Each structure stands twice: as structure tokens, then as C-alpha cells.
Amino acid sequence: MFIDQVKIYVKAGDGGNGMATFRREKYVPQGGPSGGDGGRGGNIVFRVSSNVNTLLDLRYRKHHRADNGENGGSSNKQGRTGQDRVILVPPGTIVYDDDTDQPLADLTELEQEVVIAKGGRGGRGNARFATSTQQAPTFAEQGEPGEERYLRLELKLLADVGLVGFPNAGKSTLLARISAARPKIADYPFTTLTPNLGVVQVDERSFVMADIPGLIEGAHLGHGLGHEFLRHIERTRVILHVVDASGLDGRDPLADFQAINHELAQYAPELAERPQIVALNKMDLPDAKERAAALVTALEASGQQVFCISAVTGQGVQEMLRATAAQLMSAPLPEAIEIPEPVAEEKSNLRIKLEDGVFIVQGHQVERRVAMTNLDNEEALFRLQQALRRFGVFAALKEAGVQAGDTVRIRDLEFDFVPDPWERESENC
């Protein structure tokens, strides 16, 4: 199955917890703290692979988690770093944050890698907190939680030439003749239900051609199959427009040509400026031969480069391919998706909001500190209280109108607000 859109959830590994231990050697009665640091959590990494052609595997596996870092050990032993979770994707995959619709990565080069979610930092062991005034700290840091995201992946095929045209115009037959691709071919519309890629060799040059199925009038609005696959034309450098010149289905070839170009322009205006070559197909049929002269005149009058071909017999195909290869020499490369630089959140950016009578404190620095604090340890809680005062949390809560006894929540920590004793003492002075 050809799957070119999928939504997944990713979670980077949490950092390992630091250890709080002390040296216990027989002849070292006051050995001091010896707790080691936790290991960093694994990252979520996307890698472009030539062995993957669609996003099918991700459709059936929606959740991806990296390994957590290992906890620190005694004797200052550091925990093992968590293993990265590597997700293989085909070239042409664009990764979006599903919550903000922000593009995170445009993966076009083979073996290209990008870290989409970073693993959490390992917590520090109690040996890291020993000072001249606190020589035996009994607390250690918890590991930092890894990043988590809901993602939307979209595949846009990377092809030099895009085959477009109405259903049953002969696109698949042409692709099968000029490449090793073997698309399904039959004498009825919508035989091709998925895009097909083929490598075309002409003289000393080669290029990749994509057969885009299902373009009809209204394709940009979702009619037919075109809405599902129009995105795959966006990255092509040259458009090869195949027209059924025979008119056996009762259609007007010139009207079909204009209708498809209208759909391309409606979907993406820049496609109207894309270099285009017109292939009047089915010249092996008598009706096509009779119409050819008038069609060529009308199309060339509008500035089009036209070739009369037969995908069945091969008539005129080689000349058309040489012109296509020559057009590729001067055609510009498609522009990559612009990935905005990540905006670093201000560490001191505190936000206080009131919901259902609860004061919720938000901010990267504050939430990170709470997440890495062992709330069951009295020394760790005292250190957290000092940090909250230093970060300006108590002052911000007071400015937001908090009163003694009100409920305050920071991440998973919920407590009743008590006025800062340091502020009371300063007011009495």
C-alpha cells in the first residue's frame, strides 16, 4: 500500500535518576557522598533510508519511545545513556508538529538525520552537591523528562519529471515503455491508484519520472484522486503533460489540456510557471492522426513545446525524452520547505493562570526544576523552595493575587500557598 500521510506520537527517553549514597569503606569512617549521575535519555531520530518507499510501517505503529537513561550508581558510577529510537522514512518526508502545524524537518537527502525530540538530562548524584558547608547532602536529582510530541508526516515524492493528464491518457503505458517501472495498465479510467516512480535513461543522462494518478476537473477541491496526490507534483522540476489526442472517449483534447493546467494552478500557483512539455499520445490511432495538426498549432500558439507520440509503438518517444532531458538541464531545483528556527523559551518566562480556583505556574525553568526534584526528600524540598524564590515564583504569585491557603500547582506538584517567611521578615525590618 502507498501511504503518504500519517500521524504518530513520539516520546524521548527520560534521564536517569541521580543516586544518593555514601562511601562505606571499612577504614573511611567519614567517606562522604558518592552517588553517581543518571544517564541521559535517548533521542527520537528520523533517518532517511533508500529501503523505505512509503510511510506504511508508521501507519501500523503509532507510538515510538526512546530508552530512558540508567540511574546513577554508588561509588560515583554514572548511569548508561539511553539508546536513541531511530525511525526510518523515505526521502521527501516532511515532519510537522501536529499541535502547531509547524514544519520541523524536510528530509530529502539519503542518510540525512534529524533529532525531533531530545532525551532528558540525567539527574545529578549527591556527590555533585557536596560543599564546604553541606558536606553530606542526602538528596539527588531526578532525571529530566524527555520531550514528547504528536507529529504529522507527509511524503512528497522526489522526482525530476511529473507525468500529468486525465485518466486513461496513457501515462502508465508511457512510464512502462521508457523505464523499468511496471504500473498496472488497463483500458479504463483510474487504473492507477498510487503514484509510480521510474528511472528513465536517455543517451548518457538519466532522470526520475513520477506517474501521478487521478487528475480530473476539480482535483484541487478533492474530486477524483487528484487531491490525494497533487502534492507529489510540487517537487518535480519539469511537467510532462500527456494528452489523449484520439478523443475516443468523446473528450476535447485541448479542453482537457487547459483543465489540467487550471487544476495545477489552483492547487499551487507556482506550478503554472513550471517548465512543461506536451505529449499528444495515441498517434497510432487514426482519429489522433487526423486531429494532430490542429492540436499542435493551437498548443504551440500558446507557447507550448509539443511532441506527437505513441506510448504503445514508441513513435516520437525518444525525441520527447531528449527534449525533456534538455529542459531539466536549465530547470531550477525545487525549493526546500522553510524550517523556522526553534524559538528558545525564555528561562525566566513565568506564566501564572487561574483555573477553577487553582493557581497554575508555568515556565520551562520552574517546571524542569520541579520535575527533577525528589519530593520525598526534605533537603531536596528545601532546595526547591530556595529555587522558586530565586526564580521569582512567590513574587509572581503574590502579584497574581494569591492568598494564604490557595492551591498552587506546578507540573505534578500541588500545594497550599503559605506566605514566604523571608518576605515577612523583610517587611518587619
C-alpha positions as CSV (number, residue, x, y, z in Angstrom):
1,M,0.0,0.0,0.0
2,F,1.2,3.5,-0.8
3,I,0.8,5.6,2.4
4,D,1.9,9.2,2.2
5,Q,0.4,10.7,5.3
6,V,0.4,9.5,8.9
7,K,0.2,10.8,12.4
8,I,2.3,9.4,15.2
9,Y,3.3,10.1,18.8
10,V,7.0,10.2,19.9
11,K,8.5,10.3,23.4
12,A,12.2,10.8,24.0
13,G,13.7,8.9,26.9
14,D,13.7,10.4,30.4
15,G,17.1,11.0,32.1
16,G,18.1,8.5,34.7
17,N,17.9,9.5,38.4
18,G,20.9,10.5,40.3
19,M,22.0,8.3,43.3
20,A,22.2,9.4,46.9
21,T,24.8,7.1,48.6
22,F,27.8,7.4,50.8
23,R,31.2,5.7,50.9
24,R,31.2,2.7,53.2
25,E,34.9,1.6,53.2
26,K,36.0,-0.1,56.4
27,Y,38.7,2.4,57.2
28,V,37.0,5.6,55.9
29,P,34.5,6.5,58.7
30,Q,33.6,9.8,57.2
31,G,33.8,8.9,53.5
32,G,31.4,11.5,52.2
33,P,28.8,11.3,49.4
34,S,29.5,9.0,46.4
35,G,26.2,9.0,44.4
36,G,26.7,9.0,40.7
37,D,24.8,10.9,38.0
38,G,22.0,9.3,35.9
39,G,22.4,8.8,32.2
40,R,20.8,11.0,29.5
41,G,17.6,9.7,27.9
42,G,17.7,8.6,24.3
43,N,16.6,10.9,21.4
44,I,13.9,10.4,18.8
45,V,15.8,10.5,15.5
46,F,14.4,10.4,11.9
47,R,16.7,9.0,9.3
48,V,16.2,8.9,5.5
49,S,16.6,5.4,4.1
50,S,16.6,4.2,0.5
51,N,15.0,1.0,1.7
52,V,11.7,2.7,2.6
53,N,9.3,4.0,-0.1
54,T,6.2,4.9,1.8
55,L,5.0,5.6,5.4
56,L,3.2,2.3,5.6
57,D,5.2,1.0,8.6
58,L,4.4,4.1,10.6
59,R,0.7,3.7,9.9
60,Y,0.6,0.5,12.0
61,R,3.0,1.6,14.7
62,K,1.8,4.9,16.0
63,H,3.7,5.2,19.3
64,H,7.5,5.4,19.4
65,R,9.6,5.7,22.6
66,A,13.3,6.0,23.1
67,D,15.0,4.3,26.1
68,N,15.3,6.0,29.4
69,G,18.7,6.8,30.8
70,E,20.0,4.4,33.5
71,N,20.1,5.5,37.1
72,G,23.3,6.5,38.7
73,G,25.1,4.1,41.0
74,S,27.3,4.1,44.1
75,S,31.0,4.9,44.0
76,N,30.3,7.8,41.6
77,K,29.2,5.4,38.8
78,Q,27.3,7.2,36.0
79,G,24.2,5.6,34.5
80,R,24.2,4.4,30.9
81,T,22.8,6.7,28.3
82,G,19.5,5.6,26.8
83,Q,19.5,4.2,23.3
84,D,18.1,6.5,20.6
85,R,14.9,5.4,18.8
86,V,15.7,5.7,15.0
87,I,12.7,6.0,12.7
88,L,13.4,5.3,9.0
89,V,11.5,7.4,6.5
90,P,11.6,7.7,2.7
91,P,13.3,10.7,1.0
92,G,10.8,13.6,0.6
93,T,9.3,13.2,4.1
94,I,8.2,16.4,5.8
95,V,7.7,16.3,9.6
96,Y,5.2,18.7,11.2
97,D,4.3,19.3,14.8
98,D,0.6,18.2,14.8
99,D,-0.4,20.6,17.6
100,T,1.0,23.8,16.0
101,D,1.2,22.7,12.3
102,Q,4.8,23.9,12.4
103,P,7.3,22.2,10.0
104,L,10.1,20.6,11.9
105,A,12.2,18.9,9.2
106,D,12.3,18.4,5.4
107,L,14.1,15.2,4.8
108,T,15.4,15.0,1.3
109,E,18.9,13.5,1.3
110,L,19.7,9.9,1.8
111,E,21.1,9.1,5.3
112,Q,20.1,12.6,6.5
113,E,19.3,12.6,10.2
114,V,17.4,15.0,12.4
115,V,16.6,14.9,16.2
116,I,12.9,15.5,16.6
117,A,12.6,15.0,20.3
118,K,15.6,15.3,22.7
119,G,16.1,12.9,25.6
120,G,16.1,14.3,29.2
121,R,19.3,15.2,31.1
122,G,20.3,12.7,33.7
123,G,19.9,13.8,37.3
124,R,23.0,14.6,39.4
125,G,24.0,12.4,42.2
126,N,24.5,13.7,45.8
127,A,28.3,13.8,45.3
128,R,27.7,16.8,43.0
129,F,26.0,18.8,45.8
130,A,28.7,18.5,48.4
131,T,30.1,21.8,49.6
132,S,32.2,23.1,52.4
133,T,29.1,24.0,54.4
134,Q,26.9,21.0,53.3
135,Q,29.3,18.0,53.3
136,A,26.8,15.2,53.5
137,P,23.8,16.0,51.2
138,T,21.2,13.3,51.4
139,F,19.4,14.2,48.1
140,A,20.0,13.7,44.4
141,E,18.2,15.0,41.3
142,Q,15.6,13.1,39.4
143,G,16.1,12.6,35.7
144,E,14.7,15.3,33.4
145,P,11.6,14.1,31.4
146,G,12.3,13.6,27.7
147,E,10.4,15.7,25.1
148,E,7.2,14.3,23.7
149,R,5.3,15.3,20.6
150,Y,2.4,14.4,18.3
151,L,3.7,14.5,14.7
152,R,2.2,14.6,11.3
153,L,4.3,13.1,8.5
154,E,3.7,14.0,4.9
155,L,5.5,12.4,1.9
156,K,6.1,14.4,-1.3
157,L,7.8,12.2,-3.9
158,L,11.2,13.4,-5.2
159,A,11.1,13.1,-9.0
160,D,12.6,15.2,-11.7
161,V,9.6,14.9,-14.1
162,G,5.9,14.5,-13.2
163,L,3.5,12.8,-15.6
164,V,0.1,14.5,-15.5
165,G,-3.0,14.2,-17.6
166,F,-6.6,13.0,-17.5
167,P,-7.3,9.3,-16.5
168,N,-6.7,6.9,-19.4
169,A,-4.5,9.3,-21.3
170,G,-1.7,6.7,-21.4
171,K,0.6,7.9,-18.6
172,S,1.2,4.4,-17.2
173,T,1.8,2.9,-20.6
174,L,4.4,5.6,-21.3
175,L,6.2,5.1,-18.0
176,A,6.3,1.3,-18.6
177,R,7.8,1.8,-22.1
178,I,10.6,4.2,-21.0
179,S,11.6,2.7,-17.6
180,A,11.6,-0.5,-15.6
181,A,8.5,0.5,-13.7
182,R,5.6,-1.9,-14.1
183,P,2.4,0.0,-13.2
184,K,-1.0,-1.6,-13.7
185,I,-2.3,-0.9,-17.3
186,A,-5.9,-1.3,-18.4
187,D,-8.4,0.4,-20.7
188,Y,-10.4,2.2,-18.1
189,P,-10.1,5.3,-16.0
190,F,-8.4,5.3,-12.6
191,T,-6.4,2.2,-13.3
192,T,-3.5,3.8,-11.5
193,L,-4.4,4.4,-7.9
194,T,-1.0,5.2,-6.5
195,P,2.0,7.2,-7.8
196,N,4.6,5.2,-9.6
197,L,8.3,6.1,-10.0
198,G,10.6,5.0,-12.8
199,V,14.2,5.8,-13.8
200,V,14.4,6.9,-17.4
201,Q,17.7,6.6,-19.4
202,V,18.1,8.8,-22.4
203,D,21.5,8.8,-24.2
204,E,24.1,9.5,-21.4
205,R,21.6,11.0,-19.0
206,S,19.0,9.6,-16.6
207,F,16.2,11.1,-14.5
208,V,13.4,10.0,-12.3
209,M,9.8,10.2,-13.6
210,A,6.6,10.0,-11.5
211,D,3.2,8.9,-12.8
212,I,0.6,11.0,-10.8
213,P,-2.9,9.3,-10.9
214,G,-6.4,10.7,-10.8
215,L,-6.3,14.3,-12.1
216,I,-9.7,15.5,-13.3
217,E,-11.6,18.7,-13.2
218,G,-12.0,19.8,-9.5
219,A,-8.9,17.8,-8.4
220,H,-7.7,20.7,-6.2
221,L,-11.1,20.6,-4.4
222,G,-10.8,16.8,-3.8
223,H,-12.6,15.4,-6.8
224,G,-11.3,12.1,-8.1
225,L,-8.0,11.0,-6.7
226,G,-6.0,14.2,-7.5
227,H,-6.4,15.8,-4.2
228,E,-4.6,12.9,-2.6
229,F,-1.6,13.1,-4.9
230,L,-1.3,16.6,-6.2
231,R,1.3,17.2,-3.5
232,H,3.7,14.9,-5.4
233,I,3.9,17.2,-8.3
234,E,5.2,20.1,-6.1
235,R,8.8,18.9,-6.1
236,T,9.0,18.0,-9.8
237,R,11.2,20.2,-11.9
238,V,9.5,19.6,-15.3
239,I,5.9,18.6,-16.0
240,L,5.3,16.1,-18.9
241,H,1.6,16.7,-19.8
242,V,0.2,13.6,-21.6
243,V,-3.0,14.3,-23.7
244,D,-5.2,11.7,-25.3
245,A,-5.2,13.1,-28.8
246,S,-7.6,10.5,-30.2
247,G,-10.7,11.8,-28.4
248,L,-12.3,8.4,-28.4
249,D,-13.9,9.0,-25.0
250,G,-15.8,11.9,-26.5
251,R,-13.5,14.4,-24.9
252,D,-11.9,17.5,-26.4
253,P,-8.0,17.1,-26.0
254,L,-7.4,20.9,-26.0
255,A,-10.1,21.4,-23.3
256,D,-8.5,18.5,-21.2
257,F,-5.1,20.2,-21.5
258,Q,-6.5,23.5,-20.3
259,A,-8.5,21.9,-17.5
260,I,-5.5,20.1,-16.0
261,N,-3.3,23.2,-16.1
262,H,-6.1,25.1,-14.4
263,E,-6.2,22.5,-11.6
264,L,-2.4,22.7,-11.1
265,A,-2.5,26.5,-10.9
266,Q,-5.4,26.3,-8.4
267,Y,-3.6,23.8,-6.2
268,A,-0.2,25.7,-6.2
269,P,0.2,28.9,-8.3
270,E,3.9,28.2,-8.8
271,L,3.1,25.1,-10.8
272,A,1.7,27.3,-13.5
273,E,5.3,28.6,-14.0
274,R,6.9,25.1,-14.0
275,P,8.5,24.1,-17.4
276,Q,6.1,21.9,-19.3
277,I,6.3,19.6,-22.3
278,V,3.1,18.4,-24.0
279,A,2.9,14.8,-25.3
280,L,0.0,14.2,-27.7
281,N,-0.4,10.5,-27.2
282,K,-2.1,7.6,-29.1
283,M,-0.8,8.6,-32.5
284,D,-1.1,5.0,-33.5
285,L,-4.9,5.6,-33.8
286,P,-6.5,7.2,-36.9
287,D,-8.5,9.7,-35.0
288,A,-5.4,11.1,-33.3
289,K,-3.6,11.5,-36.6
290,E,-6.5,13.5,-38.0
291,R,-6.5,15.9,-35.0
292,A,-2.8,16.2,-34.6
293,A,-2.1,19.1,-36.9
294,A,-4.8,21.4,-35.5
295,L,-3.8,20.4,-31.9
296,V,-0.1,21.1,-32.4
297,T,-0.9,24.5,-34.0
298,A,-3.2,25.5,-31.1
299,L,-0.7,24.4,-28.4
300,E,2.4,25.9,-30.0
301,A,0.5,29.2,-30.4
302,S,0.2,29.2,-26.6
303,G,4.0,28.8,-26.2
304,Q,4.0,25.0,-25.5
305,Q,6.6,22.5,-26.7
306,V,4.6,19.7,-28.3
307,F,5.5,16.2,-29.4
308,C,3.3,13.6,-31.1
309,I,3.9,10.2,-29.7
310,S,2.5,6.7,-29.3
311,A,3.3,5.1,-25.9
312,V,2.3,1.7,-27.5
313,T,4.5,1.8,-30.5
314,G,7.2,4.1,-29.3
315,Q,6.7,6.7,-32.1
316,G,8.2,10.1,-31.2
317,V,9.0,9.0,-27.6
318,Q,12.8,9.2,-27.9
319,E,12.7,12.8,-29.3
320,M,10.4,13.8,-26.5
321,L,12.7,12.3,-23.9
322,R,15.7,14.2,-25.3
323,A,13.7,17.4,-25.1
324,T,12.8,16.6,-21.5
325,A,16.4,15.9,-20.5
326,A,17.4,19.2,-22.1
327,Q,14.7,21.0,-20.2
328,L,16.0,19.5,-17.0
329,M,19.4,21.0,-17.6
330,S,18.1,24.5,-17.1
331,A,15.1,23.8,-14.8
332,P,15.7,25.1,-11.3
333,L,15.8,22.8,-8.3
334,P,12.6,22.8,-6.2
335,E,12.8,25.0,-3.1
336,A,13.0,23.2,0.2
337,I,10.4,23.7,2.8
338,E,11.4,26.6,5.0
339,I,12.0,25.3,8.5
340,P,11.8,28.1,11.1
341,E,14.5,28.4,13.7
342,P,13.3,27.0,17.0
343,V,12.4,29.8,19.4
344,A,14.2,29.2,22.7
345,E,11.8,29.8,25.5
346,E,13.0,32.4,28.0
347,K,14.1,30.5,31.1
348,S,12.8,33.3,33.3
349,N,9.5,33.5,31.4
350,L,6.9,32.8,34.2
351,R,3.2,32.5,33.5
352,I,0.6,32.3,36.2
353,K,-3.0,31.4,35.3
354,L,-6.0,30.7,37.4
355,E,-8.2,27.7,36.6
356,D,-11.1,26.5,38.8
357,G,-9.6,28.3,41.8
358,V,-6.1,26.8,41.3
359,F,-3.1,29.0,40.5
360,I,-1.1,27.2,37.8
361,V,2.6,28.1,37.4
362,Q,4.2,27.6,34.0
363,G,7.6,28.2,32.7
364,H,10.5,26.0,31.4
365,Q,12.9,26.6,34.2
366,V,10.4,26.2,37.0
367,E,8.7,23.1,35.6
368,R,12.1,21.5,34.9
369,R,13.3,22.1,38.4
370,V,10.1,20.6,39.9
371,A,10.3,17.6,37.6
372,M,13.9,16.9,38.7
373,T,13.3,17.3,42.4
374,N,12.8,14.3,44.7
375,L,9.7,15.5,46.5
376,D,10.0,12.8,49.2
377,N,13.3,14.3,50.5
378,E,13.2,17.2,53.0
379,E,16.6,18.6,51.9
380,A,15.5,18.5,48.2
381,L,12.2,20.3,49.0
382,F,14.1,23.0,50.9
383,R,16.4,23.4,47.9
384,L,13.4,23.6,45.6
385,Q,11.8,26.3,47.8
386,Q,15.0,28.4,47.5
387,A,15.0,27.9,43.8
388,L,11.4,29.0,43.5
389,R,12.1,32.1,45.5
390,R,15.2,32.9,43.3
391,F,13.1,32.4,40.1
392,G,10.6,34.9,41.3
393,V,7.7,32.4,41.7
394,F,6.5,33.7,45.1
395,A,6.6,37.3,43.9
396,A,4.7,36.4,40.7
397,L,2.0,34.5,42.7
398,K,1.6,37.5,45.1
399,E,1.2,39.8,42.1
400,A,-1.4,37.4,40.6
401,G,-3.5,37.8,43.8
402,V,-2.8,34.5,45.6
403,Q,-3.8,34.4,49.3
404,A,-2.7,32.1,52.1
405,G,-4.3,28.7,51.8
406,D,-4.9,29.0,48.0
407,T,-3.9,25.9,45.9
408,V,-0.9,26.3,43.7
409,R,0.1,23.7,41.0
410,I,3.5,23.3,39.2
411,R,3.5,20.2,37.0
412,D,2.6,17.4,39.3
413,L,3.3,19.3,42.5
414,E,0.3,20.7,44.2
415,F,0.4,22.6,47.5
416,D,-1.4,25.2,49.6
417,F,0.2,28.6,49.4
418,V,2.0,29.9,52.5
419,P,3.4,33.4,52.5
420,D,7.2,33.4,52.1
421,P,8.7,33.8,55.6
422,W,11.7,35.6,54.1
423,E,9.3,38.3,52.8
424,R,7.6,38.6,56.2
425,E,10.9,39.1,57.9
426,S,12.0,41.8,55.4
427,E,8.7,43.6,55.9
428,N,9.1,43.7,59.7
429,C,12.6,45.2,59.5
